[in-house]
Amino acid sequence: MVTSQINLSRREIARVAELLPVAPRLLVELGQALHDPHVDSTEVIALLRQDPALVAQLIRMANSAAYAPAEPVGSLERALASVGFVEAHRMAGAIAARQLAGGQFRLYPFTGTKLQENALYVGVIMEELARETRESTRSCYTVGLLRTIGMMVLERLAGPGSGIPPFAHSGETVLDVWERKHFGTTNVEAAEQVLLHWRLPHETVSAIRHHYHPANRHNPILHLLTLAATSAADRFFGLPGEESYWTLKSENFIKAGLTEQKYLHACERAQRTFDRLTHASA
């Protein structure tokens, strides 16, 4: 069996990141801009206009029945005035998830629709969990939504002639074991490097790197991400190959600074947000 070893140098990471859709990178920048309480619409509009397709989708979503504007929204300015910056950031995340999930997956065992659902749900539950624990809601939403970006990176790096067997036919049952064997790295390591390249803070990016195996680690965002991915799996938004990672453990609640009751309430709120964004972007 041919085993491909991929060396993710900084130059290679930059090359692959440039091949990814624009919306995910803009989501990172938008989240960082919204940390500034003095940010104004001019800055947000200039940022979003770097991706005309994203702008068109935002306007379409703002006009959907999920938001029911009093008058038709015909411009980005009107869309932002109608839904607000926070909801626009959520909508940009839903669009980024759709962009990332586009195309065929030859090696990973899921459809683009399944990946999109998982990314969006993990993003919105991370936002709700962050609100309960006083972490940054914008950063947590971004990390949750982009936690699987490394899968797209490895899929692109492999290429059609790589000789790597698809996960479903590899005989492996755990995703990062299969990745390590055939790529020489894992999707969470690739995600960490891409998001550091996009200048996400190290603490939040590190949460993605270690959320498959969070034991004995003390980053609260890491444990929130593990809980968020567990919630996604419990609500049938999980990804094949990740099943063995997700169990609710008292350590995750304690280190995240969260009670199980608050977690369950956050899951219910996240489901409503997920449904709204899904219907708006359909």
C-alpha positions in Angstrom: 0.0 0.0 0.0 1.3 3.4 -1.0 1.6 5.8 2.0 1.8 9.5 1.3 3.7 11.7 3.7 2.8 15.4 3.4 5.2 18.0 4.9 3.2 21.0 5.8 5.8 23.7 5.5 4.8 27.3 5.9 5.0 27.9 2.2 2.8 24.9 1.5 0.3 26.0 4.1 0.1 29.4 2.5 -0.4 27.9 -0.9 -3.2 25.7 0.2 -4.8 28.5 2.3 -4.9 30.6 -0.9 -6.8 27.8 -2.7 -9.5 27.7 -0.1 -12.7 29.8 -0.5 -12.5 33.5 0.6 -15.3 33.5 3.1 -13.6 31.5 5.8 -10.6 33.9 5.9 -13.0 36.8 6.0 -14.9 35.2 8.8 -11.7 35.2 10.9 -11.1 38.9 10.1 -14.7 39.8 10.7 -14.7 38.1 14.1 -11.5 40.0 15.1 -13.0 43.3 13.9 -16.1 42.8 15.9 -14.0 42.5 19.1 -13.5 46.2 18.8 -16.5 48.0 20.4 -15.8 51.0 18.2 -15.9 49.2 14.9 -18.3 50.9 12.4 -20.3 49.8 9.4 -17.7 51.3 7.0 -15.0 49.0 8.2 -17.3 45.9 8.2 -18.6 46.7 4.7 -15.1 47.2 3.3 -14.1 43.8 4.7 -17.1 41.9 3.4 -16.9 43.4 0.0 -13.7 41.5 -0.6 -16.0 38.6 -1.5 -18.8 39.6 -3.8 -20.4 36.1 -3.6 -20.5 36.4 0.2 -22.2 39.8 -0.1 -24.8 38.4 -2.5 -25.5 35.5 -0.1 -25.8 37.9 2.9 -28.3 40.0 1.1 -30.3 37.0 0.1 -30.3 35.6 3.6 -31.4 39.0 5.0 -34.4 38.8 2.7 -35.4 35.3 3.6 -38.5 34.3 5.6 -36.2 33.5 8.5 -35.6 37.3 9.0 -38.8 38.7 7.4 -37.6 42.3 6.8 -40.3 44.9 6.7 -39.1 46.0 3.3 -36.9 44.2 0.7 -33.2 44.5 1.4 -31.3 45.5 -1.7 -27.8 46.4 -0.5 -25.1 45.2 2.0 -25.7 48.4 4.0 -29.4 47.7 4.3 -28.6 44.1 5.2 -26.3 45.1 8.1 -28.8 47.6 9.3 -31.6 45.0 9.2 -29.9 42.1 11.0 -27.0 43.8 12.9 -23.3 43.0 13.0 -23.6 39.9 15.3 -26.2 38.2 13.1 -24.2 39.1 10.0 -21.2 37.4 11.5 -23.3 34.3 12.1 -24.7 34.5 8.5 -21.1 34.8 7.2 -20.2 31.7 9.1 -23.1 29.7 7.5 -21.9 30.9 4.1 -18.3 30.0 4.9 -19.4 26.5 5.9 -21.2 26.1 2.6 -18.2 27.3 0.6 -15.8 24.9 2.4 -18.2 22.0 2.0 -18.5 22.4 -1.7 -16.9 19.9 -4.1 -16.3 16.2 -3.9 -14.7 14.3 -1.0 -12.9 11.3 -2.4 -11.1 10.3 0.8 -13.2 11.5 3.7 -16.4 9.5 4.5 -19.0 12.2 4.3 -20.9 14.4 1.9 -20.5 18.1 1.6 -23.9 18.6 3.2 -22.9 16.6 6.2 -19.7 18.6 6.7 -21.6 21.8 6.3 -24.2 20.8 9.0 -21.5 19.7 11.4 -19.5 22.9 11.0 -22.4 25.2 11.4 -23.9 23.4 14.4 -20.5 23.2 16.2 -20.1 26.9 15.5 -23.4 28.0 17.0 -23.2 25.7 20.0 -19.6 27.1 20.7 -21.1 30.6 20.7 -23.8 29.6 23.2 -21.3 27.8 25.4 -19.0 30.8 25.3 -21.8 33.0 26.5 -22.3 30.7 29.5 -18.6 30.8 30.4 -17.7 34.4 29.5 -15.3 33.4 26.7 -15.3 35.4 23.5 -18.5 34.5 21.6 -17.1 35.6 18.2 -13.8 33.7 18.6 -15.6 30.6 19.8 -18.0 30.7 17.0 -15.2 31.0 14.5 -13.2 28.2 16.0 -16.2 25.9 16.1 -17.1 26.6 12.6 -13.6 26.2 11.2 -12.5 23.2 13.3 -12.7 20.9 10.3 -10.8 23.1 7.8 -7.8 20.8 8.0 -9.9 18.0 6.4 -10.3 20.2 3.3 -6.6 21.0 3.3 -5.5 17.3 3.4 -8.1 16.4 0.7 -6.6 19.1 -1.6 -3.0 18.2 -0.8 -3.5 14.5 -1.5 -4.5 14.8 -5.1 -6.1 12.2 -7.3 -2.9 10.1 -7.8 -1.8 10.0 -4.2 -2.6 6.3 -3.7 -4.2 7.0 -0.3 -7.2 4.7 0.4 -10.4 6.4 1.3 -11.2 6.2 5.0 -14.2 4.0 4.4 -12.1 1.3 2.6 -8.9 1.6 4.7 -9.8 -0.8 7.5 -9.3 2.0 10.0 -12.1 3.2 12.3 -10.6 6.3 13.9 -10.0 9.3 11.7 -6.7 10.7 13.1 -5.2 7.2 13.1 -6.0 6.9 9.3 -4.7 10.4 8.7 -1.4 9.9 10.6 -0.8 6.7 8.7 -1.4 8.0 5.2 -0.8 11.8 5.4 1.9 11.9 8.1 -0.2 14.4 9.9 -3.8 14.9 11.1 -6.6 17.3 10.1 -6.4 19.0 13.5 -2.7 19.7 13.1 -3.3 21.0 9.5 -6.2 23.2 10.8 -3.9 24.6 13.5 -1.3 25.6 11.0 -3.7 27.2 8.5 -5.5 29.2 11.2 -2.2 30.4 12.8 -1.3 31.5 9.2 -4.5 33.5 9.2 -3.5 35.1 12.6 -6.0 33.5 14.9 -4.8 33.7 18.5 -2.7 30.7 19.6 -4.9 29.8 22.5 -8.1 29.5 20.4 -6.3 27.6 17.6 -4.7 25.3 20.1 -8.2 24.2 21.1 -8.7 22.7 17.6 -5.3 21.0 17.7 -6.1 19.1 20.9 -9.9 18.7 21.1 -9.8 15.1 19.9 -7.7 14.2 23.0 -8.4 16.9 25.7 -7.4 14.9 28.8 -5.0 16.6 31.1 -5.2 19.9 29.2 -6.4 23.1 30.8 -7.5 25.4 28.0 -11.2 26.1 28.6 -11.9 26.7 24.9 -10.5 23.2 24.1 -13.0 21.6 26.5 -15.8 23.7 25.2 -15.0 22.5 21.7 -15.0 18.9 22.8 -18.4 19.4 24.3 -19.7 21.2 21.2 -18.6 18.4 18.9 -20.2 15.9 21.3 -23.4 17.8 21.1 -23.3 17.7 17.3 -22.8 14.0 17.4 -25.7 13.6 19.8 -28.0 15.5 17.5 -27.0 13.4 14.4 -24.6 16.1 13.0 -21.5 14.0 13.8 -18.9 13.0 11.2 -18.0 9.3 10.5 -14.6 8.4 12.0 -14.9 10.8 15.0 -17.3 8.7 17.0 -14.8 7.5 19.5 -13.7 11.0 20.5 -17.0 12.2 21.9 -18.2 11.3 25.4 -19.5 13.7 28.0 -17.0 13.7 30.9 -17.0 15.6 34.1 -13.5 16.8 33.4 -14.7 18.7 30.3 -17.4 20.5 32.3 -15.1 21.3 35.2 -12.3 22.7 33.0 -14.7 24.6 30.7 -16.3 26.2 33.8 -19.7 24.8 32.8 -22.5 22.8 34.5 -24.3 20.1 32.6 -27.6 21.9 33.0 -26.2 25.0 31.4 -24.7 22.9 28.6 -28.1 21.3 27.9 -29.8 24.7 27.8 -27.1 26.0 25.4 -27.7 23.0 23.1 -31.4 24.0 22.8 -30.6 27.6 22.0 -28.0 26.5 19.5 -30.5 24.2 17.7 -32.9 27.2 17.2 -30.0 29.3 15.8 -28.9 26.5 13.6 -32.4 26.0 12.2 -32.8 29.7 11.5 -29.4 30.0 9.6 -30.1 26.7 7.7 -33.5 27.9 6.6 -32.2 31.3 5.6 -29.4 29.9 3.5 -31.4 27.1 1.8 
